[in-house]
Amino acid sequence: LQARGVPADAPTAVVTSDFHLLRAVHIARRQGLAAVVPVGAPTPITTRYNAWLREYFALASSWALREL
């Protein structure tokens, strides 16, 4: 973004699935974005359990590997 003239402190929307917002915001901040605005898209009820379960383990893995 900085190569395109967007400063790191400019508000930046992170749009992803609602179950992925927590990790996505942490990743964006780690990349140097200061004003991160999370925007979550709803997860269909038929896949919600699997998505949340997968994200739980992804968060644990990211924490253990010190990626967050």
C-alpha positions in Angstrom: 0.0 0.0 0.0 2.8 2.4 0.8 4.2 1.9 -2.7 0.9 3.2 -4.0 1.0 6.2 -1.8 -1.2 4.9 1.0 0.2 5.8 4.4 0.4 3.0 7.0 -1.7 5.0 9.4 -4.6 5.4 6.9 -7.8 3.6 7.9 -7.8 0.2 6.2 -10.8 -2.2 6.0 -10.0 -5.9 6.4 -12.9 -7.8 4.9 -13.1 -11.5 5.5 -15.4 -14.2 7.0 -16.7 -13.3 10.4 -14.9 -16.3 12.0 -11.6 -15.2 10.7 -11.7 -11.5 11.8 -9.7 -11.8 15.0 -6.7 -13.4 13.3 -7.0 -11.2 10.2 -6.8 -8.0 12.2 -3.8 -9.3 14.1 -2.0 -10.2 10.8 -2.8 -6.7 9.4 -1.5 -4.9 12.5 1.6 -7.1 12.4 2.2 -6.0 8.8 2.2 -2.4 10.0 -1.3 -1.2 9.4 -2.3 1.0 12.3 -6.0 1.8 11.8 -7.6 -1.5 10.9 -11.3 -1.7 10.5 -12.7 -5.2 10.6 -15.6 -6.1 8.4 -17.0 -9.6 8.7 -19.1 -11.5 6.1 -21.5 -13.9 7.7 -20.7 -17.6 7.6 -23.5 -19.9 6.4 -25.0 -21.9 9.1 -24.2 -25.1 7.4 -20.4 -24.5 7.6 -20.2 -22.4 10.7 -19.2 -25.2 13.2 -16.4 -26.4 10.9 -15.2 -22.9 10.2 -15.1 -21.9 13.9 -13.4 -25.2 14.8 -10.7 -24.7 12.1 -10.1 -21.1 13.2 -9.7 -22.1 16.8 -6.8 -24.4 15.8 -5.4 -21.8 13.4 -5.3 -19.3 16.3 -3.6 -21.8 18.6 -1.1 -22.6 15.9 -0.4 -18.9 15.2 0.0 -18.2 18.9 2.4 -21.2 19.4 4.5 -20.1 16.4 4.5 -16.5 17.6 2.8 -15.3 14.4 0.3 -13.2 16.5 
